[in-house]
Amino acid sequence: MRQIPLRLWAMAVLSGILQILPFPIAGPTPLWRTAFCWIALLPLLWALLGNAKTGNPLTLRQGAALGYICGFIWYLGNCYWIYQTMYLYGALAKPIAAGILLLFCLYLGLYHALFGTLTTAFRRRFGRQAAILLVPFAWVAIELARARITGLPWDPLGNAQVDNPLLTRLAPITGVYGLSFVIAAVNSLWLIRIRIRERRFTRPALTVAGVIIIVLYIAGLRLIANPKASPTTATATLVQENLEVGAANTGPQASMQQFLDSFSYLSRYPSPRFLLGIPELADTPSVFLLRNHPPAEGADPGTPIPIRTDLIVWPESPAPFEDVDPQFRAAMSALARTAQVPVIVGNTGFEPSTTSKSGYTLYNRASFVTSDGTFTGHYDKMHLVPFGEYVPYRQFFFFARSLLSEVGLFEPGKQRTAFKTGGHTYGTFICYESIFGDEIRHLPQQGADVLINISNDGWYGDTSAAWQHLNMVRMRAIENHRWILRATNTGVTAAINPYGRVTAAAPRHQRTSIRVHFAYENDLTFYARYGDLFAYACAFITTLALAFSLIGGATNLGAPRPAFGTWVQEPNAPMH
């Protein structure tokens, strides 16, 4: 590694920092910062296409090392919230929490290392220009591998442009991977060598043109950031329970009945205050509705009147709700009958088991109660959070048995279930599942005309994770062209239209509820029908290029060919 020039290491580090900026860091991302994604990969690509101190192109190991340091820094900045989650809410010692974060970054940084290996292999075999053209295919292939192998497609590059109404038109066709492809392509095209006749004002003109493009880009996004409102035909009440989680839950504990009474009241009497957009953004307006209802005959004029709604949603939460508890079932049935609407509620599910020592199996469950108070179905979370809801390969962590004793022992659900009532179908997914676009798309296939996301983001505190999570849910709305009604424990509770826009939201860290408007959609997008077809095509092209590099060019890895497509002018030849 001593043969790698210091400037290449510096560029790899710079790229890792730039990749952090387009994503939420300590709150929602301001629009201007998302523009960094168009240059975030540029320093890394410049380094990978550079030469070692010997003057030769980088070896595969050297490319992997540069990619690895870049990936480590990106994950450290993007997923720093793991540290706070572990020590503040998971009750782990700070050194242990820091160690877990470092191991996480060291592991997932391997994907950037693989990208660096691919890029240097392409450069050595095909030349600089052809390698540049293969970069976006390789980047998408790596993102797909991260989703399929590790099962953690957190913040793919395309998600940085979730607020770009032009670019997100790709999502219903290609998923988020199409946006990642375009961003990676723009980053790589900065390095394409184009010969331009040098004039006196050539360089200043190119600089001014670049500045104008950036200004127009940001101004254009602001002008078209709020397209015409989607028509709505129904309403829902989303409850935000705002309960402390894990080790942070040290205050006085409410009883089960107090929880049920409080949340049932919020279900019938939503707050008149809500936000018309993403919370904590400077330009998000706050609304307070003045409801002038004539009092019932003989009633106190100050008595609140229940607000009519078509659906009530309670979030995934740390409340001790169990579907085998008669008190819980009675309260849910009473709420549904009183409001005369269906209810979707997060709870712990119990199923008898002959193989478990306790005699039952636990599930992270969303229960469905019809308007007549009947529990008619449930969905059990299929994609559990590793080391949060279960321990993968628990037998190999015998040395940390006491440390992992508090980790959830949930079993994954066996099938995705949609709830049907009143001529409509509700597709529900729980928390962490929202980052898997290829899984959520199956709900519209089952006929879901609106999507419901229940989540407990209380584990994230005030870090970037809650905002990153929200943006990935927004991308799922765009990919499937569906409204998403999102009820969370501490925020962000919101209604998201089929174009990924937050139309209404509740303030974070408040026990409240909001009544939101939405619509039922029945179309099936190309992505919902065929999934990650585009990403697999990119992976196929990348695999072919790699195979040709390693097999067809095995004898030439030490002596790369001239760059494909590069025009080399002969001495004394006239310039045309």
C-alpha positions in Angstrom: 0.0 0.0 0.0 3.0 2.2 0.3 2.9 2.6 -3.5 -0.3 4.5 -3.4 0.4 8.3 -3.5 -0.9 10.3 -0.5 -3.0 12.4 -2.8 -5.1 9.3 -3.8 -5.7 8.5 -0.2 -6.8 12.0 0.4 -9.2 11.9 -2.5 -10.7 8.7 -1.2 -11.2 10.2 2.2 -12.7 13.3 0.6 -15.2 11.2 -1.4 -16.3 9.4 1.8 -17.1 12.8 3.4 -18.9 14.1 0.4 -21.1 11.0 0.2 -22.3 11.8 3.7 -23.5 15.3 2.9 -26.5 14.6 0.6 -28.2 12.5 3.3 -29.7 13.5 6.6 -27.1 14.2 9.3 -28.9 15.8 12.2 -32.3 16.5 10.9 -34.0 16.6 7.4 -31.6 17.4 4.5 -31.9 20.9 3.2 -32.4 20.9 -0.6 -29.1 22.6 -1.4 -27.1 19.9 0.3 -28.5 17.2 -1.9 -26.6 18.7 -4.8 -23.4 17.2 -3.4 -24.4 13.8 -4.6 -23.5 14.9 -8.2 -19.8 15.2 -7.2 -19.6 12.8 -4.2 -18.1 9.9 -6.1 -15.8 12.1 -8.3 -12.7 12.1 -5.9 -12.9 8.3 -5.4 -13.2 7.7 -9.2 -10.3 10.1 -9.8 -8.2 8.2 -7.3 -9.1 4.7 -8.6 -8.2 5.8 -12.2 -4.9 7.3 -11.1 -1.5 5.7 -11.0 0.7 4.3 -8.3 4.1 5.8 -7.4 5.6 3.5 -10.0 3.7 5.3 -12.7 1.6 2.2 -13.4 -2.2 1.8 -13.0 -3.3 0.8 -9.5 -3.5 -2.9 -8.8 -6.7 -4.6 -7.7 -5.5 -4.6 -4.1 -4.7 -1.0 -4.2 -8.1 -0.1 -5.7 -9.8 -2.2 -3.0 -7.9 -0.3 -0.3 -8.9 3.1 -1.6 -12.5 2.0 -1.9 -12.4 0.5 1.6 -11.3 3.7 3.4 -13.9 5.6 1.5 -16.7 3.2 2.4 -15.6 3.1 6.1 -15.8 6.8 6.4 -19.1 7.0 4.6 -20.7 4.4 6.9 -19.2 6.0 9.9 -20.8 9.4 9.0 -24.1 8.0 7.7 -24.8 5.4 10.4 -23.2 7.1 13.4 -26.6 6.7 15.1 -25.8 3.0 15.8 -23.5 4.2 18.6 -26.2 6.3 20.4 -28.8 3.6 19.8 -26.6 1.0 21.5 -25.5 2.9 24.5 -28.4 5.3 25.2 -31.3 2.9 24.4 -29.6 -0.5 24.5 -27.8 0.1 27.8 -24.4 -0.9 26.5 -21.2 0.6 27.7 -20.0 3.4 25.5 -16.8 1.5 24.5 -18.8 -1.5 23.5 -21.3 0.7 21.5 -18.3 2.4 19.8 -16.8 -1.0 19.0 -20.1 -2.2 17.4 -20.2 0.9 15.2 -16.6 0.3 14.1 -17.2 -3.3 13.3 -20.3 -2.4 11.4 -18.3 0.1 9.3 -15.4 -2.3 8.8 -17.8 -4.9 7.5 -20.0 -2.8 5.2 -17.0 -0.9 3.9 -16.1 -4.1 2.1 -18.8 -3.2 -0.5 -16.9 0.0 -1.4 -13.8 -2.1 -1.5 -15.4 -4.4 -4.0 -16.4 -1.3 -6.1 -12.8 -0.1 -6.0 -11.6 -3.6 -7.1 -14.1 -3.6 -10.1 -13.2 -0.2 -11.2 -9.4 -0.8 -11.2 -9.9 -4.2 -12.9 -11.9 -2.4 -15.7 -9.3 0.3 -16.0 -6.4 -2.2 -16.3 -8.2 -4.3 -18.9 -10.2 -1.9 -21.0 -8.5 1.5 -20.4 -9.6 4.6 -18.6 -12.5 5.8 -20.8 -14.2 2.4 -20.9 -13.8 2.0 -17.2 -15.6 5.3 -16.7 -18.5 4.1 -18.8 -18.8 0.9 -16.7 -18.8 2.7 -13.3 -22.6 3.3 -13.0 -23.3 -0.4 -13.8 -20.8 -1.5 -11.2 -22.2 0.9 -8.6 -25.7 -0.4 -9.0 -24.5 -4.0 -8.9 -22.8 -3.3 -5.6 -25.9 -1.7 -4.1 -27.9 -4.8 -5.2 -25.3 -7.0 -3.6 -25.6 -5.0 -0.4 -29.4 -5.6 -0.4 -29.2 -9.3 -1.3 -26.2 -10.5 0.6 -26.0 -8.4 3.8 -29.7 -7.4 3.9 -29.0 -3.8 4.7 -29.7 -1.5 1.7 -29.6 1.5 3.9 -29.4 4.8 2.0 -28.7 3.8 -1.5 -27.2 6.7 -3.5 -30.4 7.3 -5.4 -32.3 8.1 -2.2 -30.4 11.4 -2.0 -32.6 12.6 -4.9 -36.0 11.6 -3.4 -37.0 15.3 -3.6 -36.1 15.6 -7.3 -39.5 15.4 -9.1 -37.8 14.9 -12.5 -35.4 12.1 -11.5 -37.9 10.2 -9.4 -39.9 9.5 -12.5 -37.5 6.7 -13.0 -38.4 5.0 -9.7 -41.7 3.4 -10.9 -39.7 1.7 -13.6 -36.3 1.0 -12.2 -36.8 1.5 -8.4 -34.2 3.5 -6.5 -31.5 1.8 -8.5 -32.3 3.9 -11.6 -31.6 7.1 -9.6 -28.3 5.6 -8.3 -27.3 4.8 -11.9 -27.9 8.3 -13.1 -26.0 9.9 -10.2 -23.1 7.5 -10.6 -23.1 8.2 -14.3 -22.9 11.9 -13.9 -20.1 11.5 -11.4 -18.1 9.4 -13.8 -18.8 11.6 -16.8 -16.9 14.4 -15.1 -13.8 12.4 -15.9 -14.4 11.8 -19.5 -11.7 13.4 -21.6 -13.0 15.7 -24.3 -10.7 17.7 -26.4 -11.8 21.3 -26.9 -9.9 23.9 -29.0 -8.2 26.1 -26.4 -9.3 29.8 -26.7 -8.6 32.7 -24.5 -12.0 32.5 -22.7 -12.5 28.7 -22.8 -11.7 28.0 -19.2 -13.7 30.9 -17.7 -16.6 30.1 -20.0 -16.7 26.5 -18.8 -16.5 27.6 -15.2 -19.3 30.1 -15.6 -21.4 27.5 -17.4 -20.9 25.0 -14.6 -21.9 27.5 -11.9 -25.0 28.4 -14.0 -26.0 24.8 -14.2 -25.7 24.3 -10.5 -27.7 27.4 -9.7 -30.4 26.5 -12.2 -30.5 23.0 -10.8 -31.2 24.1 -7.2 -33.6 26.9 -8.3 -35.5 24.5 -10.5 -35.9 22.0 -7.7 -37.3 24.7 -5.5 -39.8 25.8 -8.2 -41.1 22.3 -8.9 -40.7 20.8 -5.5 -44.4 21.0 -4.8 -46.4 19.6 -7.7 -50.1 19.8 -7.9 -51.8 18.1 -4.9 -53.0 14.6 -5.4 -56.8 14.2 -5.2 -57.9 12.5 -2.0 -61.1 10.5 -1.3 -60.6 9.2 2.2 -59.2 10.0 5.7 -57.2 8.2 8.3 -56.2 8.9 11.9 -52.6 8.2 12.7 -51.7 7.8 16.4 -48.2 8.8 17.6 -47.7 7.3 21.1 -44.4 8.9 22.0 -43.2 6.3 24.5 -39.6 6.0 25.7 -37.8 2.8 24.6 -35.1 0.6 26.1 -32.9 1.9 28.8 -34.2 5.4 28.3 -37.6 4.3 29.7 -36.9 5.2 33.3 -39.8 7.4 34.3 -43.1 6.4 36.0 -44.8 3.5 34.2 -48.4 3.9 33.1 -50.7 0.9 33.4 -52.1 -1.0 30.5 -55.5 0.6 30.9 -54.0 4.1 30.9 -52.2 3.4 27.7 -55.3 2.1 26.0 -57.5 4.9 27.3 -55.0 7.6 26.1 -54.5 6.1 22.6 -58.2 5.4 22.2 -59.0 9.0 23.0 -56.4 10.2 20.4 -58.0 7.9 17.9 -61.3 9.6 18.3 -60.1 13.2 18.8 -57.1 13.9 16.6 -55.1 17.1 17.2 -56.1 20.2 15.3 -52.4 21.0 14.9 -50.3 19.4 12.2 -47.6 20.2 9.6 -48.0 20.5 5.9 -44.7 18.8 5.0 -41.6 17.4 6.6 -41.2 18.4 10.3 -38.3 20.6 11.3 -37.7 22.0 7.9 -37.6 25.8 8.0 -40.2 26.2 5.2 -42.7 23.7 6.5 -45.9 25.5 7.5 -47.8 24.5 10.7 -51.6 24.5 10.6 -54.1 24.8 13.5 -57.7 23.9 12.5 -60.5 25.8 14.1 -63.4 23.2 14.2 -66.7 24.9 14.7 -69.1 22.1 15.3 -72.6 22.8 16.7 -72.8 21.2 20.1 -75.3 18.3 20.6 -78.5 19.2 22.3 -78.0 19.7 26.0 -74.2 19.2 25.7 -71.5 21.5 26.9 -70.3 23.7 24.0 -66.7 23.0 25.1 -67.0 19.3 24.8 -64.9 17.9 21.9 -66.7 16.1 19.2 -65.3 12.9 17.7 -63.8 13.4 14.2 -65.1 11.1 11.5 -62.4 9.0 9.8 -62.1 5.9 7.5 -59.2 4.2 9.2 -57.3 4.3 12.5 -53.6 3.2 12.7 -51.6 2.6 15.9 -47.8 2.3 15.5 -45.3 -0.4 16.3 -44.3 0.6 19.9 -42.8 -0.6 23.2 -46.3 -0.5 24.8 -47.1 -4.0 26.4 -49.8 -4.8 23.8 -50.2 -8.6 23.3 -52.9 -10.1 21.1 -53.6 -12.8 23.6 -54.5 -10.3 26.3 -58.3 -10.0 26.8 -58.0 -6.4 28.0 -56.1 -5.4 24.9 -58.5 -7.2 22.6 -61.6 -5.7 24.3 -60.2 -2.2 24.0 -59.4 -2.6 20.3 -62.8 -4.1 19.5 -64.5 -1.3 21.5 -62.6 1.4 19.6 -63.4 -0.1 16.2 -67.1 -0.4 17.0 -67.4 3.0 18.5 -65.6 4.7 15.6 -67.2 2.3 13.1 -64.0 2.0 11.2 -61.2 -0.6 10.8 -58.2 -0.4 13.1 -54.6 -1.5 12.4 -52.5 -1.8 15.6 -49.0 -2.9 16.3 -48.6 -5.6 19.0 -46.7 -8.7 20.1 -48.2 -11.9 18.6 -48.2 -15.2 20.4 -48.6 -18.6 18.7 -48.6 -22.0 20.4 -45.4 -23.9 19.8 -44.3 -27.4 20.6 -40.6 -26.8 20.0 -40.2 -23.7 22.1 -39.4 -24.0 25.8 -41.9 -21.4 26.7 -44.7 -23.1 24.7 -45.3 -20.3 22.3 -43.6 -18.3 19.5 -43.3 -14.5 19.5 -44.0 -12.4 16.4 -43.7 -8.6 15.8 -47.3 -8.3 14.6 -49.8 -5.9 13.0 -53.3 -6.9 13.9 -56.4 -5.9 11.8 -59.7 -5.2 13.5 -62.8 -4.6 11.4 -65.4 -2.0 12.1 -67.6 -4.5 13.9 -64.8 -5.1 16.4 -63.6 -8.5 15.1 -60.0 -9.5 14.9 -60.0 -10.8 11.3 -56.3 -11.1 10.5 -52.7 -10.1 11.2 -49.4 -9.6 9.5 -46.2 -10.9 11.1 -43.0 -9.0 10.3 -41.0 -11.1 7.9 -37.7 -9.1 7.8 -36.5 -8.8 11.4 -33.7 -6.5 12.5 -30.5 -8.5 13.2 -29.3 -8.0 16.8 -32.4 -6.1 17.5 -35.3 -8.5 17.1 -33.2 -11.7 16.7 -29.6 -12.9 16.9 -28.4 -14.5 13.6 -26.2 -17.5 14.3 -26.7 -17.2 18.0 -24.7 -20.3 18.7 -21.6 -18.5 17.4 -21.9 -15.7 19.9 -21.7 -17.9 23.1 -19.0 -15.5 24.4 -21.5 -12.6 24.5 -24.4 -14.5 25.9 -25.1 -12.0 28.7 -24.8 -9.1 26.3 -27.3 -10.5 23.9 -29.8 -11.8 26.6 -32.0 -8.7 26.0 -32.2 -9.0 22.3 -35.6 -9.8 21.0 -36.5 -13.5 20.3 -39.0 -12.9 17.6 -39.6 -15.3 14.8 -40.0 -14.0 11.2 -43.4 -14.1 9.6 -44.0 -16.7 6.9 -46.1 -14.7 4.4 -47.0 -11.2 3.4 -50.7 -10.4 4.2 -52.9 -7.7 2.9 -56.1 -6.7 4.8 -59.4 -6.4 2.9 -62.5 -4.6 4.1 -65.1 -2.3 2.6 -64.0 -2.9 -0.9 -60.4 -1.8 -0.2 -57.1 -3.6 0.5 -54.6 -2.4 3.0 -51.0 -3.5 2.6 -49.0 -3.3 5.9 -45.2 -3.4 6.5 -43.4 -2.9 9.7 -40.5 -0.6 10.5 -37.2 -1.9 9.0 -39.0 -3.6 6.2 -39.5 -0.2 4.5 -35.8 -0.2 3.2 -36.5 -3.3 1.0 -38.2 -2.1 -2.1 -38.3 -5.5 -3.7 -40.3 -6.8 -0.8 -42.8 -3.9 -0.5 -43.7 -4.2 -4.2 -45.5 -7.5 -3.5 -48.2 -5.6 -1.6 -49.6 -3.8 -4.7 -49.4 -7.2 -6.5 -51.8 -8.5 -3.8 -54.2 -5.7 -4.6 -53.2 -3.2 -1.9 -54.6 0.2 -2.9 -53.0 2.0 0.0 -49.9 1.1 2.1 -49.6 1.3 5.8 -46.2 1.6 7.6 -46.1 1.2 11.4 -42.7 1.9 13.0 -41.0 2.5 16.3 -38.2 5.0 15.5 -37.8 5.9 19.1 -34.6 3.9 19.1 -33.0 6.5 16.9 -33.5 9.5 19.3 -32.6 12.8 17.6 -30.1 11.3 15.2 -30.2 11.2 11.4 -31.7 7.7 11.3 -35.4 8.8 11.7 -35.0 11.2 8.7 -33.1 8.6 6.6 -35.8 6.1 7.4 -38.6 8.5 6.3 -36.9 9.2 3.0 -36.7 5.5 2.2 -40.4 5.1 3.0 -41.0 8.0 0.6 -39.1 6.2 -2.1 -41.4 3.2 -1.6 -44.4 5.4 -2.3 -42.9 6.6 -5.6 -41.9 3.1 -6.7 -45.3 1.7 -6.2 -47.4 4.8 -6.9 -49.3 4.4 -3.6 -50.2 6.6 -0.7 -48.4 5.5 2.4 -49.9 6.2 5.8 -47.1 6.1 8.4 -47.8 5.8 12.1 -44.7 5.9 14.4 -44.0 5.9 18.1 -42.0 9.1 18.2 -42.1 10.4 14.6 -42.1 10.9 11.8 -45.8 10.2 11.6 -47.0 11.3 8.2 -49.1 10.8 5.1 -47.0 10.4 1.9 -48.6 10.8 -1.6 -47.7 8.6 -4.6 -45.0 11.1 -5.6 -43.1 10.9 -2.3 -44.4 14.2 -0.9 -45.2 14.5 2.8 -48.7 16.1 2.7 -49.3 16.1 6.4 -47.2 15.2 9.5 -47.2 15.3 13.2 -44.6 17.2 15.3 -42.0 14.8 16.6 -41.6 13.7 20.2 -45.2 14.5 21.1 -48.1 12.2 22.1 -50.6 13.2 19.5 -52.6 12.1 16.5 -53.4 13.6 13.1 -56.2 13.2 10.7 -54.8 12.9 7.2 -56.4 12.7 3.7 -55.4 10.1 1.2 -56.7 8.2 -1.8 -56.9 4.6 -3.1 -54.7 3.8 -6.1 -55.2 0.7 -8.3 -52.5 0.9 -11.0 -49.5 -1.4 -11.0 -46.2 0.2 -11.8 -43.5 -1.6 -13.9 -41.3 -1.8 -10.8 -44.2 -3.3 -8.7 -44.7 -5.9 -11.4 -41.1 -6.9 -12.2 -39.0 -5.6 -9.3 -35.3 -5.1 -9.5 -35.0 -6.1 -13.2 -32.9 -3.0 -14.0 -30.5 -3.6 -11.1 -30.0 -7.3 -12.2 -29.3 -6.1 -15.7 -26.6 -3.8 -14.3 -25.2 -6.7 -12.3 -25.2 -9.0 -15.4 -23.3 -6.4 -17.4 -20.8 -5.9 -14.5 -20.3 -9.6 -14.2 -19.6 -10.0 -17.9 -17.1 -7.1 -17.8 -15.4 -8.6 -14.8 -15.2 -12.1 -16.4 -13.7 -10.6 -19.5 -11.2 -8.7 -17.4 -10.1 -11.7 -15.4 -10.3 -14.4 -18.1 -9.8 -12.7 -21.5 -7.3 -10.2 -20.1 -5.5 -12.3 -17.5 -2.2 -12.0 -19.3 -2.5 -8.3 -19.6 -3.3 -7.3 -16.1 0.2 -6.0 -15.6 0.3 -4.1 -18.8 -3.0 -2.3 -19.5 -4.2 -1.6 -23.0 -4.5 2.0 -24.3 -7.7 3.6 -23.1 -10.6 2.7 -25.3 -12.0 5.7 -27.1 -9.0 7.9 -26.3 -7.7 10.0 -29.3 -3.9 10.3 -29.2 -2.6 13.0 -31.6 0.6 12.1 -33.5 3.5 14.4 -33.3 3.4 17.3 -35.8 0.0 16.2 -37.0 -2.4 19.0 -37.7 -5.2 19.6 -35.2 -8.6 19.3 -37.0 
